[in-house]
Amino acid sequence: MHKLTILTPTYNRADYLPRLYESLKAQTNQDFLWLVVDDGSGDDTEALIASYEKGPVEIRYIAQKNAGKHTALNRGIREITTELTFIVDSDDYLPQNAVETILRYHEKYQGTPNLCGYSFLRCHGDGRVNTAYFPADELIGTYAEVRINGGIGGDKAEVFYTSILKQYPFPTFPGEKFLPEDVVWMQMSGPYRMVHINENIYYCDYLENGLTNTGKRMKIHSPQGMVLRAKIYLDDPVICAKVKLKMMLLYQIYGRFARTPARKLKEETGERALWYLCRVPAFFFYLAWKLAF
């Protein structure tokens, strides 16, 4: 049985999946399963994946109606039986030693108390590290302490213990098709820590029509999920004041998009500052929106 599942949620990415597949074929360690969850694609994704089934990579394909990346992740995670789960987007790809590197560090750290996984670097195609290195190699700490309070934004390459990931499904809201993944990463933070490793195992290209570049529009159309995200940050006692202030603003902004009464927002957070924020003129929210992004 394989130790690792590479989980790829995809939507209309048949033009990009071949690059990912070629990088999986080239892995120096083939001890993995590739699980593709098709979130209602209207292109040739299904036929493309079927054409790979006789190749060297063990593949499983699941199709669902379009409901958003986070629901595709939920579907995939429910099906995974391997010890580790590595989420890899369909428009990205891996260096040849990615799986080998993951399993090498897992061999070193498995059995360490209160770990939920490993966080590696993610690089652009030209080799530049996305956002920043971790402050120390093989630093063990929570997502909130290392990434959020440490000011290390952007995407990294996370590999999770599947048994723990299954305990934290992505929340879903009717009609909403977007939810940032840090909603789950933050919920894991505190009970569990990660090993932060300054080695690249992931190459990313941010497409013009990808989730990263269309995020603001997706967030506006998924306000209940964004309100939940802000509240998770506000409720976490570890989060620094600077980040909490930003989340206070976002809580009010998305709360308005979700048509949540201002008094209810106050009651749910217990933060007196939020009550004052919700009473200022509308132009404040416009300025806050600009500043927050």
Buried (B, 14 or more C-beta within 10 A) or exposed (E): EBBBBBBBBBBBBBEBBBBBBEBBEBBEBBBBBBBBBBBBBEBBBBEBBEEBEEEEBBBBBBBBEBBBBBBBBBBBBEEBEBBBBBBBBBBBBBBBBBBBBBBEBBEEBEEEEEBBBBBBBBBEEEEEBBBEEBEEEBBBBBBBBBBBBBEBEEBBBBBBBBEBBBEBBBBBBEEBBBBBBBBBBBBBBBEBBBBBBBBBBBBBBBBEEBBBEEEEEBBBEBBBBBBBBBBBBBBBEBBEEEBBBBBBBBBBBBBBBBEBEBEEBBEBBEBEEBBEBBEEEEEBBEEBBEEBE
